[in-house]
Amino acid sequence: MPIKKSAAKALRQSKKRAERNKKIKVNISWLKRQFLKAIATKKKKEAIDFYAKLQKSFDRAEQKGVLKKNTVARSKSRLFKKLNNLSK
């Protein structure tokens, strides 16, 4: 346990931030699962909708500092490739 007041506050802040970041990551993973499910069942319209939501979530997570820039770029790129392969 923290001894100093500032350390206690830092601990509270880090717990709050970790909880907020976890919610964002869980939401992204849920959207990703739904997107991949739509790809697997060849529902292009659904997949496009989920990709748009995913892209927005990824960009917001990057902006807030939850995910790193290259991680977001790599994930978006891989998912977009899957979307493009669906139309072939």
BATOR-112133 format. One record per residue (C-alpha): residue in three letters; x, y, z. Coordinates in steps of 0.25 Angstrom, whole numbers, plus 5000, padded with zeros to 4 digits. Example, Ala and Ser with C-alpha at 12.3 -4.5 7.8 and 13.67 -1.06 7.14 Angstrom:
BEGIN
ala, 5049, 4982, 5031 .
ser, 5055, 4996, 5029 .
//
This chain:
BEGIN
met, 5000, 5000, 5000 .
pro, 5005, 5014, 4997 .
ile, 5010, 5022, 5009 .
lys, 5010, 5036, 5003 .
lys, 4998, 5044, 4999 .
ser, 5003, 5046, 4985 .
ala, 5005, 5031, 4983 .
ala, 4991, 5028, 4988 .
lys, 4985, 5038, 4978 .
ala, 4994, 5032, 4967 .
leu, 4989, 5018, 4970 .
arg, 4975, 5023, 4969 .
gln, 4977, 5030, 4956 .
ser, 4984, 5018, 4950 .
lys, 4973, 5008, 4954 .
lys, 4962, 5018, 4948 .
arg, 4970, 5019, 4935 .
ala, 4972, 5004, 4934 .
glu, 4957, 5001, 4936 .
arg, 4954, 5012, 4925 .
asn, 4965, 5006, 4916 .
lys, 4959, 4992, 4918 .
lys, 4945, 4996, 4914 .
ile, 4950, 5002, 4901 .
lys, 4959, 4989, 4898 .
val, 4947, 4980, 4901 .
asn, 4938, 4988, 4892 .
ile, 4948, 4987, 4881 .
ser, 4950, 4972, 4883 .
trp, 4935, 4970, 4882 .
leu, 4933, 4978, 4870 .
lys, 4945, 4970, 4864 .
arg, 4938, 4957, 4867 .
gln, 4925, 4962, 4861 .
phe, 4932, 4967, 4848 .
leu, 4940, 4953, 4847 .
lys, 4926, 4946, 4849 .
ala, 4920, 4954, 4838 .
ile, 4932, 4951, 4829 .
ala, 4931, 4936, 4832 .
thr, 4916, 4936, 4828 .
lys, 4919, 4944, 4816 .
lys, 4910, 4956, 4820 .
lys, 4917, 4967, 4813 .
lys, 4907, 4978, 4817 .
glu, 4908, 4975, 4832 .
ala, 4923, 4973, 4831 .
ile, 4924, 4987, 4825 .
asp, 4916, 4993, 4836 .
phe, 4924, 4986, 4847 .
tyr, 4937, 4991, 4839 .
ala, 4933, 5005, 4840 .
lys, 4930, 5004, 4855 .
leu, 4943, 4997, 4857 .
gln, 4951, 5008, 4850 .
lys, 4944, 5019, 4858 .
ser, 4947, 5011, 4871 .
phe, 4962, 5008, 4867 .
asp, 4964, 5023, 4863 .
arg, 4958, 5028, 4877 .
ala, 4966, 5018, 4884 .
glu, 4979, 5023, 4877 .
gln, 4975, 5037, 4880 .
lys, 4973, 5034, 4895 .
gly, 4986, 5027, 4896 .
val, 4980, 5013, 4899 .
leu, 4986, 5007, 4887 .
lys, 4999, 5010, 4879 .
lys, 4998, 5016, 4865 .
asn, 5005, 5005, 4858 .
thr, 4996, 4994, 4865 .
val, 4984, 5002, 4860 .
ala, 4989, 5003, 4846 .
arg, 4993, 4988, 4846 .
ser, 4980, 4983, 4851 .
lys, 4972, 4992, 4842 .
ser, 4980, 4988, 4830 .
arg, 4978, 4973, 4833 .
leu, 4963, 4974, 4835 .
phe, 4962, 4982, 4822 .
lys, 4969, 4972, 4814 .
lys, 4959, 4961, 4820 .
leu, 4947, 4971, 4815 .
asn, 4953, 4972, 4801 .
asn, 4955, 4957, 4800 .
leu, 4940, 4955, 4803 .
ser, 4937, 4962, 4790 .
lys, 4946, 4954, 4782 .
//
